[in-house]
Amino acid sequence: MRVLIIGSGGREHALALSISLSEHVEQVFCCPGNPGISQIAQCSPIEINDFAGLSEFARQNKIDLTVVGPDEPLSEGIVDYFEERGLKIFGPSKDAAKLEWSKYFAKEFMLRRGIPSAKYAAFDRREHAIAYSYSRKLPIVIKADGLAKGKGVAVVNTYDAAIGAINACFDGKFGEAGKLVIVEDFLTGFEASVFAVCDGENYALLPTAQDYKRLLDHDKGPNTGGMGAISPNPAMTPEILKKIEIQILQPTLKGMKEEGKPYKGFLYLGLMVDDKKEPHVVEFNSRLGDPETQAVLPLLECDLFEVIWQASEGDLGYFKGVLPSAETSGLGASVCVIMASEGYPEKVADGMPIRFKVGLSLGENSQLVDSSGDIDPEEAKVILFQAGTKLDKNRNLITAGGRVLSVAALAGNIKMAIQSAYKAVNKIDFAGKQNRSDIGK
């Protein structure tokens, strides 16, 4: 099989690596890709919103299946575009992806279907949103309705901060995404990320995860696209996971099908589990999360491409249920640490050389090799997934975005994975680098 992956981030690097290891896959392509992905796939600089260029590339290269990584092309209808031209693609239609690209639609859908979520109200006028926020107990959550690259959500602890977040939306900080504003009650408990591969009716679960959205240690600072993740989520139990399936995942797939929007693709459930162990939906994503993907996919022992292919055919078959993870091989825990540019998540400076300290080098399949002995290959495997990177005119690796690198470590337990991940992080350097030091802790 010949597979095309659309995207250029760490998530797409992880997808490319997992899919390239399948015995069913002859060659992997990626548009536009990045220098890390180019080590395992043939990359072409076609942008993710150039549907005509991407579809022609798929046709010319006899692609058997296209897999979409980011949310933007899904929200703009790339799946519909490809299918109308007879090209096989894995991902939700534009209508189904509305679970992510319209928070208002998602909240109304959950209300109709009895899916647990926080109380909310939606507003298209700032004065009404501000007035409502004063009626709610702090803290509260302000959300732009549409896609805002993970930055359109503000958890506020004062009414002045709520007014500021509401004004940011209506003043155009998030463009069209902020024309409708959701004011939502704040949920307490522990956060969890659950991922499902869906065929329109059935699903298979990937390992659970927990991500870290705030920029700084101890969950301080602004929200970002994600500064790290761990997998599996140590607070998750089989009993809670079963509740998530019965109360959230199954009624979501059933409801979408009954409403004429059958959901086929990756589905991300961002959840809060309260002190009574009851799960509530914080958000839906119509694709895999970033950086959770970089922590989750390396744990899989099954053939990811085979699962995706069966889902794209509308028949997950024996893959229904929970997919096997790497616990049996002794690498049952994963930690991913994001290394970001100075200024992230706002304006960042690009073009900073990325350097490995003495002893560290990049091996086959993006695995880091440490000849100094600090990282014991018998205890942990460390993978470097690239995101905001490019090559300069001398083909040296430099920064080219906010989130630059994802350092993922797999080990026998979370503690060992944390140690190995941070040993690698401390051996990679670029001017202005920033990362959290408490991922998994």
N, C-alpha and C positions, 0 to 999 in steps of 0.2 A: 504494500500500500504506500501511496505517496500522500503526505499530510502537510497542509499549510496551516501555520499558526499566525494569527493576526495580533500584533502588539509589539512592544519594545521594552517592557519592564521586567522586574524580577519575577513576577508571576509567570510571564511568558517564557522566561529562561527556564523556570522550574518545569513548566508544561513541556517545553521542547526536550528537556533532558529525560523526563519520564517517558514521553512518547517515543523518543529515539531508541530506548532500550527494549522496545517491544519486538518480538520475533516476527510480528506481522508487518512491520514498517520497514520499507526499503529506503526511503529518504524523507527527511524533514525539511521544509521550507519555512521561512518566516518573513513577514512584511510588517514594519520595516526592520525589526530586529535590533540587535546591539552587538558590540564586539564580543561579548561572552557567548551570546547565542550563535554567532557566526562560527564558533569552534565546533558546533554540533549540527548546524543547519545551514542551508544556503539562503542567505538573506538578500532581499531586494528592497531598495529605498522607496517603496510605495506607501503612502501615508494611510492611516487606518480609516479615514473618511473618504478615500478615493475608491468608491465602490466599483466604478467602471474599470479602473486600473487593476484592482484586486481580482475582480471576476475574470478579466482577460488573462491575468497571470495564472489563475487557477486553470483556465481552459488550455492555455498554451503548454502548461507544465503537467497536464493530465493528472491533476490533483484528485485523489479519491475522496478526501474529507478535509474540509476547512474547520478549524477550531478557533473560536473568537475569545480573546482574552479580556480586553477592556470593556467598560460599560458604554462608552460613547457610541461606537458603531452599532451596538445592539439597540440603543435607544433611538437611533436614526433609521433602523430597519434594514440592516445588512443581511439578516437571515431571509427576510422576505425578498430582497433584491436577488440574492443568489438562487433561491428556490424558484423564483419566476423564470430564471434562465437555465433551469435544469442542473444546477450545481449543488452537490451535497455539502451541507454545512451543519455544524453542531452549535446550537444556541437557541434561546427563545426568540420568537417573533417580536416585532415592535410592540404589539398589543400585550403579549405576555410579559415582556420586559418592563412594562409600565409599573409592575410591582416595585421596581427600583426608581425609574425616572420620574415618578410622581408619588411623593410621600402621601399626598392627599388621597390619591386613588388607593394606595396600600392601606391607609387607615380606614377608609370607607369600606374596602373589601373585607378587612378583618372584623369590622363592626357587623357587616351583613352575615358573616360566616361564624360568628361567635368565637373568633380566635383571640386569645388574651393579649392585650396591649395596653399602653398607658392612656389615660383620659386626655383628650385633646380638643382643640378648636382650630379652624383654618380661617385666614383673613386675607382679603385683597386690598384692605385699607389700613394704613399704619396706625391711625388713631384708635381703630377698633381693636387691633392687636395689642396696643399698649394698654388700653383700658382693661382688656381681659387679663393681661399678665398681672395687673395689680390685684385681681380677684383670686389669684392662685397662691398657694403656700410655696415659699422658696425652699430649695432651689427649683427652678423650672428650666425647660429645654426649649430653645428657639431653633427652628429648622427652616431652611429654604426648601421649597417644595421640590425643585428639580435637582439635577446633577450639579455638584459643585466640587468635584475631585476630592471628596472626603473632608472638605473644609466648611461646608454649609451648615454645620451644627454647632451650637454654643450652649454649654451648660452654665447657667448664670446663678450667682448667689445673692445678687442685689437687684432691686428694680431699676436702678440706673443702668446696670449692665444689661438688663433685659431690653431697655429702651435703645441702648447702643446697638445691640444685636439686631433688633427689629429694624432700626434705621439703616443699618448696613445692608440688609436685604432690599428694602424699598429704595435705597439710594443707588442701587445698581452694582454693588460689590460682586454679586454672583450672576449678573446679567439676567437673562430670562428666568433662570432658576429661582430668583428671589421675588418674583412678582406675586407669588402666593406664599404666605408664611404660616407655618404650623407652630402653635404654642402648646406645649405638651407637659404634663406632669412628670416629675422626676421619679424614676424607678430606683429602688435600692436592692442590693443583693450582690451576687457575683455574676460577672459577665461571661458569656460563652459564645463561641462561634461553632455552628453546625453546618456541614456542607453535604449536599445531596446531588448525585447524578440522576437526572430525571428523564423519563422517556415519554412524558405526557400523561402518564397514569401511575406508573410504578417508580420506585427510587432505590438507589443504593447509597449508603452512608459512608463518607470518608471519616478518618479519625477526627475527633473534636479538637478544638483549639481555643486559646484565649489570646486576644491581641491587646496591644498597648497603644492607645490613640494619642495620648498627650505627649507633647514634645519632651518634657523634662521628667526627671526622676520623681517618684512618689506621686505620679499622676498630676503633675502641675504643668502650667504653661498652656499654650493654645492647642486645640485639636489639630491633628495632622492626618495624612492618609494612612498612618500607622508607623510606629517606631520599633516594632518587634512583635514576636509571637512565640507561644509555646504550644506543643502538642504531645500527647493528648492533654486536655484540660483536667488538671488534677482534682478539681471539685466535682467533676461530672461523675454520676453513678449510673448504672444500668437502669435504675428505677426512674431517674430524672430523664434520661434519654428516651425511655419508653413514653413518658408523658409528652415529651416534645414531639415524638412521632404521632401520637394519637390526637393531641390537642392542637397541634400547629401544622406539621408537615402534611399529614394525610388530608385534613380539611382544606388546606391550601391547594393541593393538586386537584382534589375533587371539585372544589369551588371554581378554579380557573377553567377546568374542562367544561363544567356545566354552564359557565358564562361565555363559552365560545372562545376561550383563550388558552387552549391546552399548553401546559408548560413543559417544554423539552429543552434541556440544557443543564448547566450547573445552577444550583440554587443555594444561596447563602442565607442562613438565618442568624442574624445578630440578636442575641438574647440576653435578658436579665432574669436570673433565677432568685426568687426572694427567700426569706428566712424560713418559709414554710415549704421550700423546695418546689414552688410552683413557677413554671417558666412563662415569660412574657416576651413578646416580640418588640425589639427596639427598632429594627430595620430589616428589610429584605434587600438583598443584592442579586442581580440577575447574572452573576458570574462568580468566579472564585475570588476570595479576598486576597489582598496584598498588604501585609507580608505573610498572612497565614498559609498561603499556598506553598511558600518556600519551606515552611516547617512541616506541613502535612504530607505533601506528595512524596518526599524521600522516605517516609515511613511505610509506604504501601509495599506489600509483597506481591500483590496481584499485578496483572498487565493492565495498566490504566487505559491504553489505547483500545484494548478489547472491550472494556467496560463502556467507553465512550461510543465505540462503533455500534454495540448492541443497543445503546440508548438512542442513537441516531436512527436506528432501524425501527424504533418503537417497541423493542422487546429486550428488556434487561435480563430475562430468563433467569438462570441460576445465580446471577449477580445481585438479585434483590436481597436486601438486608444490609448487614454491616460488612464492608470489605475488609479482608485480612490485612493486618498491619505487621510491622517488623518485630513485634515483641518476641516471636519465637526465635529470631536470630540474635537476640540479645541487644538490639538497638531499638529499644522501645520508647525512647523519649527524644524530643527534638526541641531546640531553641534557635530562634532566628533573631539576630540583632541587626537593625538598620543603621547604616552609616550615611549621614546626610550632610549636605553642603551648609556652609555658614549662611544664615539668613532664612533657611527653611523654617516654616512653611510659607513665608512671604517671598520677597525678591531674593534670588540667590546669585552668587558669582560663579560662572562656569570657567572651564579651562585650567583647573588646578591639576598638576601632575599627581598621579596616584602611584605610590611607592610601597613596595614590600620590603620589610626589614630583613636583615641578613638571616638566612635559614629558611625563609618562607618562599614558596614558589607555587605556581598553578600547574596542577597535573591534569591527567586525562579526566574527561567528564566533569570539569569544573571543580575537582577535588583539590583542596589545599594540602600541600606536602610541607612538613616542617622538619628539616634536616637537623635542627638544633636539639630535637628531642623533647621540646616543651609540650607538644601535642602528641600524645601516644596513639598511633594508628590502631593499636590493638584495643584501645578503650573507646575511641571516638572517631567518627568520620566527619570532616568539616568541608562544606561545599560553599563556594563563592558564587552567588547569583548576581549578575550585573543588571543595572537599571539605567541610571543617569550617567552613562559613560559614552565616550567616543574615542577615536584614535586621532592624534594630531598628524601634521604632515610628515613627521618622522616615525609614524606608527607607534607612538607612545600612548599609553592609556591616560586619559584626562577626564575630569568631571564634566558632566553635561546635563545637570538637572538637580532637583531638590534631593530626592532619595537616590543615592549613588550606588550603594552596594548592600546586598543582604548576605550576612554571614550566618549560615545555618550549620549547627552541629548536632549530630545524632550520637547517642550514647545509651548506656544501660539504664540510666535514670536522669531525671531533670538536673540534679546537682552536677553530675559529671558533664552533661551537655552544656550547662551554663559555663563551667570552668573552661571547657575547650573553645566555646564560641568566643569568650572574651580574651583568651590567649591569642586567638587569631586576630580579633579586632585590634588589639594593642600592637600587632605587628604590621598593620596596614595604616598608611598615613597619607593625608593630603591637607593642604592649607585650609584652615577653618572647619575641619571635620567636627561633627557633633554626633553623639550617640547617647542613648540612655545607658546607665550602668546597672540598672535594676531589673532587667528583663528576666522573668522567671523567678525572681526572688520574693 
